[in-house]
Amino acid sequence: MGCEGMKPFSIVVPGNLDGVHLGHRALFERALELKKGEEDRVEVLGLTFDPHPLAVIAPERAPLPLTSLERRIELLHRFGADRVEVIAFDSDYASLSPEAFVKDELIKKRRAKALVVGPDFRFGKGRTGDVHTLCELCNPWEVKVEVVSIKGDQEIERISSTAIREALAKGEVDKAARWLGRFHEVEGEVVRGDGRGRQLGFPTANIRPDRVLLPRDGVYAVIVRIFEEGRRLSPWLRGMLHLGARATFDAPPSMEVHLLNFDGNLYGKRLRIGFVARLREAQRFESAEALRRQLGADKERTAFAIEMVGPEEGALG
């Protein structure tokens, strides 16, 4: 792309981009519009940070990510990034002035021809740079700044990672899915459990989840894919998932999923789990038999909840 030995110009979409939600997608849609007609010499560059800037600036306020870095990169490519660059955010990077960030990081290093940001974009030491600052600093370099308003819906004015985190904290995975444009996902490895699910007639895969934000404890209808060789994924499977304490047996918290119409060995496998609907609270039952009856009802509700949505409706693979 571009002349031999020369980097292409970039349309840069900078930000943490955690979750790659519908608002982030709108930024990339605009970047792709700006790129039209210049495909051979301009690339769309997703510029993201790891760890989250708050992990450096104010660790006590740093949120758990909505997506792993690997999945974030995968999604950014899917929604329009020709290239994704991950900035290792540290104290030195946090101390960059707004002027240095624009001049050195965006224009000189990445040959920015245009920037696409949301109206709340902040940058530079102490987050002192805003959209107005960005326009002022880019103007002398004739770098175009596009500000894309990220509209919400009847419940929120603007889609944001914060709003999605708040929905997940309440167990409102349907709202999170609406704002993400896909089901909220958790990936993890299947590890050995205590076998109680099998004794009840509902064998479960016990999950050791990656470090991402989990929804509020409860029982959920989920869709699941199994990672095979080379990060290939199995077809979607339907399941019901328990997250939290197992009060009936005075057992510690766990994350375990029962797959409908599946019989196979999952130990050591990685799963990708999409949260479709919250069925109920995790609760204590008077006996194992009472729990078994409830699990039967949960299974019926799981099949119905997923059928109502469609197993692939909110899934991206």
C-alpha positions in Angstrom: 0.0 0.0 0.0 1.5 3.4 -1.0 5.0 4.0 -2.3 7.8 1.5 -1.9 9.3 1.9 1.6 6.7 4.6 2.7 4.0 4.1 5.2 0.5 4.7 4.0 -1.5 7.7 5.2 -3.9 6.8 8.0 -7.4 7.6 9.0 -7.0 7.0 12.7 -9.7 6.0 15.2 -8.0 6.4 18.6 -9.4 5.4 22.0 -9.7 2.5 24.4 -12.4 1.0 22.2 -13.3 -1.5 25.0 -16.2 -3.7 24.0 -16.2 -2.5 20.4 -19.8 -1.5 20.9 -22.2 0.1 18.4 -20.8 3.6 19.1 -17.3 2.4 18.2 -18.6 0.7 15.1 -20.1 4.1 14.0 -16.6 5.6 14.2 -15.2 2.9 11.9 -18.2 3.2 9.5 -17.3 6.9 9.1 -13.6 6.1 8.7 -14.4 3.7 5.9 -16.5 6.4 4.2 -13.6 8.8 4.3 -11.3 6.2 2.8 -13.5 5.6 -0.3 -11.6 6.4 -3.5 -8.2 6.2 -1.7 -8.0 2.5 -0.9 -4.6 2.1 -2.4 -2.9 4.8 -0.3 -4.9 5.2 2.9 -5.6 2.7 5.7 -8.0 2.8 8.6 -6.0 2.5 11.8 -7.6 1.4 15.1 -5.3 2.9 17.8 -6.1 1.3 21.1 -4.5 1.1 24.6 -3.5 -1.7 26.9 -3.9 -1.6 29.8 -6.9 0.7 30.3 -5.5 4.2 31.0 -7.1 4.2 34.4 -5.0 1.2 35.4 -2.1 3.6 35.3 -3.7 7.0 36.2 -6.1 5.8 39.0 -5.8 2.0 39.5 -8.5 2.0 42.2 -11.0 3.1 39.5 -9.8 0.9 36.7 -12.7 -1.2 35.3 -12.4 -4.8 34.2 -12.4 -5.0 30.4 -15.5 -5.9 28.4 -13.4 -7.9 26.0 -9.9 -9.5 26.1 -7.3 -7.6 24.0 -7.2 -10.4 21.5 -10.9 -10.3 21.0 -10.9 -6.5 20.8 -8.4 -6.6 18.0 -10.4 -9.3 16.2 -13.6 -7.2 16.4 -11.8 -4.0 15.3 -10.6 -5.7 12.2 -14.1 -7.1 11.5 -15.7 -3.7 11.7 -13.3 -1.9 9.4 -9.7 -1.5 10.7 -7.1 -2.3 8.1 -4.6 -2.3 10.9 -4.8 -2.3 14.7 -2.0 -0.9 16.8 -1.9 -1.4 20.6 -0.2 1.3 22.6 1.4 0.0 25.8 -0.1 2.7 28.1 2.3 3.5 30.9 3.3 6.5 33.0 5.5 8.0 30.3 2.6 7.8 27.8 0.2 9.2 30.4 2.5 12.3 30.7 2.4 13.2 27.0 1.0 16.7 26.4 -2.0 17.0 24.1 0.4 18.8 21.6 2.9 15.9 21.7 0.2 13.3 21.3 -1.2 14.9 18.2 2.1 16.0 16.6 4.3 13.0 17.5 2.0 10.1 18.0 -0.7 10.8 15.4 0.8 12.9 12.6 4.5 12.0 12.5 4.4 8.3 13.6 1.2 7.3 12.0 0.8 9.8 9.1 -2.7 10.7 10.1 -4.7 12.3 7.3 -7.9 12.3 9.3 -9.1 11.4 12.8 -12.5 10.0 13.7 -13.5 10.4 17.4 -16.6 10.5 19.6 -17.8 13.8 21.2 -16.4 12.8 24.6 -12.9 12.0 23.3 -10.2 13.1 25.8 -6.4 12.9 25.4 -3.1 14.1 26.7 -1.7 14.5 30.3 -4.5 14.7 32.8 -7.1 14.2 29.9 -6.8 18.0 29.3 -7.3 17.6 25.5 -10.8 17.5 24.2 -12.4 17.6 20.7 -12.0 21.4 20.5 -8.3 21.1 21.4 -7.9 18.3 18.8 -9.4 20.4 16.1 -7.1 23.4 17.0 -4.0 21.2 17.0 -4.8 19.4 13.8 -5.8 22.5 11.8 -2.2 23.7 11.0 -1.3 20.2 9.7 -4.5 20.1 7.5 -5.6 16.9 9.3 -9.3 16.5 9.2 -11.2 15.8 12.5 -14.5 14.0 12.2 -16.7 13.9 15.4 -19.3 11.2 15.2 -22.2 11.5 17.7 -22.8 8.1 19.2 -26.6 8.0 19.7 -28.3 5.9 22.3 -31.9 4.7 22.4 -34.9 5.3 24.6 -33.0 4.3 27.8 -29.6 6.0 27.4 -28.6 9.2 25.6 -25.3 7.8 24.3 -24.0 4.3 24.1 -20.8 3.9 26.1 -18.7 1.2 27.7 -19.7 2.6 31.1 -23.4 2.1 30.4 -22.8 -1.5 29.2 -20.8 -2.2 32.4 -23.7 -0.9 34.5 -26.2 -3.1 32.6 -24.0 -6.2 33.2 -23.7 -5.3 36.9 -27.5 -5.6 37.1 -27.6 -8.8 35.0 -29.3 -7.0 32.2 -27.5 -8.9 29.4 -30.3 -8.1 26.9 -29.5 -4.4 27.3 -25.8 -5.0 27.0 -26.4 -7.0 23.8 -28.5 -4.2 22.4 -25.7 -1.6 22.9 -22.9 -3.9 22.0 -24.6 -5.1 18.8 -23.9 -8.7 19.9 -24.1 -10.9 23.0 -21.7 -10.0 25.8 -19.0 -12.7 25.6 -16.7 -14.5 28.1 -14.1 -17.0 27.2 -12.4 -19.5 29.4 -10.9 -22.9 29.9 -12.9 -25.9 31.0 -11.5 -27.3 34.3 -12.5 -30.2 36.5 -15.4 -29.6 39.0 -17.0 -31.7 41.7 -19.4 -33.6 39.4 -22.6 -32.5 41.2 -24.2 -31.5 37.9 -23.8 -34.9 36.5 -25.2 -36.5 39.6 -28.3 -34.3 39.2 -28.7 -35.3 35.5 -27.4 -32.0 34.2 -23.6 -32.4 33.6 -21.8 -29.1 33.5 -18.5 -27.8 32.2 -16.8 -25.7 34.9 -15.2 -22.6 33.4 -12.1 -20.7 34.5 -13.0 -17.4 32.8 -10.5 -15.0 31.4 -10.1 -11.6 33.1 -13.1 -9.8 31.7 -16.2 -8.3 33.3 -18.8 -11.0 34.3 -22.5 -10.2 34.6 -24.2 -10.3 37.9 -24.5 -13.7 39.6 -27.4 -15.7 38.4 -28.6 -18.3 35.9 -28.5 -17.4 32.2 -29.5 -18.8 28.8 -26.3 -18.8 26.7 -24.9 -19.8 23.4 -21.5 -21.5 23.3 -18.8 -22.3 20.8 -15.8 -24.6 21.4 -12.4 -23.6 20.3 -10.8 -26.2 18.0 -7.3 -26.2 16.4 -6.1 -22.9 15.1 -8.8 -20.9 16.9 -11.4 -22.5 14.7 -14.8 -22.5 16.4 -17.4 -25.2 16.5 -21.0 -24.4 15.5 -23.1 -22.6 18.2 -24.4 -24.8 21.0 -27.2 -23.8 23.4 -26.8 -23.9 27.1 -27.7 -22.7 30.5 -25.1 -21.2 32.8 -24.8 -20.8 36.5 -22.7 -18.0 37.9 -22.1 -17.5 41.6 -22.3 -19.3 44.8 -23.8 -22.9 45.0 -25.8 -22.3 48.1 -27.7 -25.6 48.1 -24.4 -27.4 48.7 -22.6 -24.7 50.6 -20.1 -24.8 47.8 -17.9 -21.9 46.7 -18.8 -19.7 43.7 -18.4 -21.2 40.2 -19.1 -20.6 36.6 -20.5 -23.7 35.0 -22.5 -24.4 31.8 -24.8 -27.2 30.9 -25.0 -27.7 27.1 -28.3 -28.8 25.7 -28.1 -31.8 23.3 -24.4 -32.3 23.7 -22.4 -35.3 24.9 -18.6 -35.1 24.8 -15.5 -34.5 26.8 -14.7 -30.7 27.2 -11.9 -30.9 29.8 -9.0 -28.6 28.8 -11.0 -27.0 26.0 -11.6 -23.3 25.6 -15.2 -22.0 25.2 -16.7 -18.7 24.0 -19.9 -18.0 25.8 -22.5 -15.4 24.7 -25.0 -14.3 27.3 -28.5 -14.3 25.8 -30.9 -13.8 28.7 -31.0 -13.9 32.5 -33.4 -16.6 33.8 -33.2 -16.1 37.6 -31.2 -15.4 40.7 -28.8 -18.0 42.0 -30.5 -19.4 45.0 -30.6 -22.0 47.8 -32.9 -25.0 47.4 -34.3 -27.2 50.2 -33.0 -30.4 48.6 -31.1 -31.8 45.6 -34.5 -33.0 44.2 -35.9 -29.4 44.4 -32.9 -28.2 42.5 -33.2 -30.9 39.9 -36.8 -29.8 39.2 -35.8 -26.2 38.9 -33.0 -27.1 36.5 -35.6 -28.9 34.3 -37.7 -25.7 34.2 -34.5 -23.7 33.5 -33.7 -25.9 30.6 -37.1 -25.3 29.0 -36.8 -21.5 29.6 -33.3 -21.6 28.1 -34.5 -23.2 24.9 -37.4 -20.7 24.6 -35.2 -17.7 25.3 -32.7 -18.6 22.7 -35.4 -19.5 20.2 -36.9 -16.1 20.7 -33.7 -14.4 19.8 -32.2 -16.8 17.3 -28.9 -18.4 18.2 -26.9 -16.4 15.7 -28.9 -13.1 16.0 -26.5 -11.5 18.4 -23.4 -13.6 17.7 -20.4 -12.7 15.6 -18.4 -15.9 15.7 
